[in-house]
Amino acid sequence: MATKKKASAKKATSKKLVRAASARGVVTADVSAFDALELEDFGGSSFTWEDRQLLGRVSRFLAAILSPRLLRRAVGAGYSREEHDGLWSLFVKAAGRDQSLAFAFASLDGADGGDKDQLLGELDAFENEWFPKTRAIIERFVPEERVERFAKAFFKDLQQQPLGPLVIDSVATFLDRVEALATTEEAGAADVLRNLRTRGLSERRVSEIRELLSLARSGTPTSASKVDAAEWKNAQDAQTQALRSLRLAWNDWSTTLRGVYDVREQLQLGLTEVKVRAEASAPESKAGEPKPGA
């Protein structure tokens, strides 16, 4: 309850600051005007704070730009119906508005597999175990005259990472290269793979780690989900790409159109990240001297 009261107080304060900044025309770099938007960080949201700020500003622009007095100037700067429709299309995809409710439930189902910290910890432990084992197996079972070349190729741009998001990519790449040992004709590859399997890196274990990777990346639904995992993953990839394209398009148009509007209009359209500058405090009065306004 206390947290909600603090959040409400912060929003109210932020809105007052925005109105004050707008009145003075102040554009600085402290408190974002868009903190005042009703864009709370609901549990389960896949958007970062920056993502939500972007979506909030774009949605504000798309609604406000249709005012004739604002639209005429935008058209004069090259803004067209095609660009407007394109922004709307990107917004819909980036915000996930075109996805079914089943996908949202699938995300929650997938998230039940464990929190991100736990998943990253498991992947880090796997990496710490199997990277050194694999290098030792390569050094033993690949012919001596080829071992250096083989090890360099297998571990090219691949090294153990500290506990954190980077272990997702390193472990995924490692598994890809282990599975590639089955098809390569490099001398010693078959012996390396056989020994990895014998030591415990079975196909079943690889499948288990890939499931952890999927969960760590985005909460991809498990096989028990009622939606097709591949279809879900494609939808998430399309949303990620749309969000990237939207950010580029928005940067393009916000840069182009800022010079067309004054500060109040930029606020109305969401073109400017207006921030509030603290007023300089009045100098303290010396002892015995009357205070200003006294």
N, C-alpha and C positions, 0 to 999 in steps of 0.2 A: 504493500500500500504506500509506504514511504517513497519507494522508487517511482511509482506513478505520479505522486505529488511533485517530486523533483522534476520529472520529465515535463509535466504540465507547466510548472513554473519556468522551466528553461524555454519552452516554446513561447510562452507569453512574453518573457523578456526579449527573446529573439525577434518577435514580431514588432515590439516597440522600437528596438534598435534599427530594424529595417525601415520602419516609417521615418525615424529620425534621420537615417542615412539618406533616404530618398529626398527628404525635404532639403537637406544641406548639399546634396549632390556629391557626397563623399564616396570615393572608391579607393579602398586601401586593402589591407591583407590580414585581417584578424578573424572576424566571425562571419561565416557565410550566411548570406540572406536566405539561402535555401534550406538552412537548418529549421526555418520556420514552417516549412511545408509539412503536411501530415504524412510523413513517410517514415513510420516507425520500423524498427528492426524486429519484425515478428520472428518468433522461433521457426526454424525451418527454411528461412529465406536463403536462396542461393545467390542473392545479389550482395555485392560489397556496398559500402557507404557511397563510394564514387559512382557505382552503377545506378544506385537509386537517385543520386543527385542528377545524373545525366537524364534518366527517364523522366524525372519530375520537370526538368527544364524544357525538355523536348515537348512533353505533353502540354505544358503551359504555352509554349510558342505556337504549336499547331492549332490550339483553340483561339489564341489571341490575334494571330496574324490575319485572320479572316475579317477583321474590322477594316472597312474600306479605306479609312484614313491612314492605316498602317500598311495595308496591302499594296496600295498604289506605289509607295516608295520602295517596297521590296521588289515589286515587278520591275520598277525602273533600274534596280540593281541586278536584274537578271533572274530573279526568283520566278519560277513558272509553275503551272498546274502540274506538270510532270514531276518537278522537284518536290512539290508539296505531297503529291500522292506517293512518291518514293519514300519520303520521310515517314509518312503514315505507315506504309508497308513495313519498313524496317522497325519502327516502334512496336508494331503489333507482334512481330516475330521476336524482337529482343526482349520484350516484356513477358513473353510466353503466353500471350493472349490467344494464340491459335492452337494451344495444346489442350488435350482433353483432361478432365478432372482425374481420370484414371492414372495419368502420368504423375500428378501431384501425390496421389496416394502411393504410387510405386516408389517415389522418392523417399517417403517416410518408411516404407517397408524396407528399402535398401539401407536406410540410415540405422535401422535396428541392429545391423551387423556390428556396431561398435562405434565409438566416437573417433574423430580424426586422430587425436593424440595416441589412442590405443592402437589404431591401425598402423600409423607411422612407426610406432615402437616395434610392432611385429615385423614390419618390412625391414626396419633397420637391423633387427636381430638376424633375420634371414641373410641380409647383405653381409653382415659381419662374419657369419658362419661360412657362407659359400664362396665368397670372392677369394679368400686365402686358400680354401680347399681346392678350388678349381685351378688356381695358379700352380699349386704344388703338383696336382695330377698332370697338368700339361707338361711341366718340367720333367716329370718322371716317364710319361708314356709316349710323348712325341719324340721322334728320332732326333738325336742330339744336334745334327746339322740343320734341323728345321725348327727347333724348339723356340729360338729367339723370335724368328719371324712369326711363328704361330701365336705366341703369347702377345706380341705387339698387335697383331691383327684382332685377336679375340678381345683384348682390353683397350682397343683404340677408343679414345675419348670416353673411357669407362673407368671410373675409380670410385672407391667407397666414399660415401657422402656422410656428413654429420647428420644427426637425427633432425629431420625436418622434411619439407615437401620434396626436396631434391632426390630423396631415396626412391620416390615413385618412379621417376624416369630411369634411374640407374638400375633398379631391380627389373623393370620392364625390359630394358635393353639387354640385360644379362640373360633373362629367360629366352628372348628372341635368339640370342647367339647360341645358347645351349641347344635349342631345338634345331637350329641350322646345322649343328654338327651331324645330324642324321643324314643330310643330303650333300654335304660338301665332300669333295674328293681329296682334300688335303690329307697327307700322310699323318696318321696318328689320331685323326678326329674320331674315328669309330671307337678306339680304345679309350679315349678321354670320356666320350659319352657313356660307354659301358660302365666305366668306373664311377662316374657321377650317379648313374642309376643305382649301382650296387651300394654306394655310400648313403643313399636315402633320397636323392633328388629324382624320384620316380615321376612318371607322367601324372599320377594322381596328386603328388605334392606340387608340381608345377601348376596344375589346375587350381589347387587351393590358393596358391599365392596370386594367381591371376585374378581370382575372385576378390582377394584383399585389395589388389591394385584398383579394380573396378570400383569398389566401395570407397577407397581413399580418394580417388579422382573426383567422383561426383555422386556417390550414393546410388550407383546403377542398381536397379532392382535385381534380386536374386532369381533363380530359376523357379522359385515358388510363387513369384508374382503373377498376377493375372494379366499383365501386359507383356508383349514381346520385348525382351531385353534389347535386342538389336534395334528395333523400332524406337524404343525409348532413347537409346544412345544416339541414334541419328537425329532425333528431335533436339536433344541437348546440344549436340554439335552445331546444328543449324541455328539454335538460339545464340550460342556463343559467337558464331560468325556474324550473325545479324547485329549483335551488340557491338562488335568491333566495327562493322561497317557504319552503324549508326553514330558511333563516336567520331569517326572520320568525317562523315557527312555533316554532323553538327558542328564540328570544329571549323569546317569549311564555311558554312553559312553564318555561323555566329561571328566569325572573323570578318566576313564580307559585309554583314548588315549592321555591325555596331556603329560604324561611321554614319549610318543613315538616320539614326534615332538619338534623341537626347537621353539622359540618364534615367528619367522617369519611364520613358518608353522602353528602354532596355530592360528595366526591372519588370515591366508589365509583360514583356515578351520572353523573359528568361535568358536574354542574350548575354548578360553580364553577371558575373559572380560578385555581387556588391558586398562589401564587407565594412564593418563599422570600426572607426578609429576612435579610441578613447580620447575624450576632451582633455586638454591640458588643465591640470588642477590649478586653482588660483593660488598665488603665493601667500604664504602664511604671514599674518600681521605681526609686527614686532610688539614686544610687550609694552603696554601703555598706549599703543596707537589704536585708533578706532578701526574696526573691520570695514571693508567696502560695503556700502549700503546701510551701514548702521545709522 
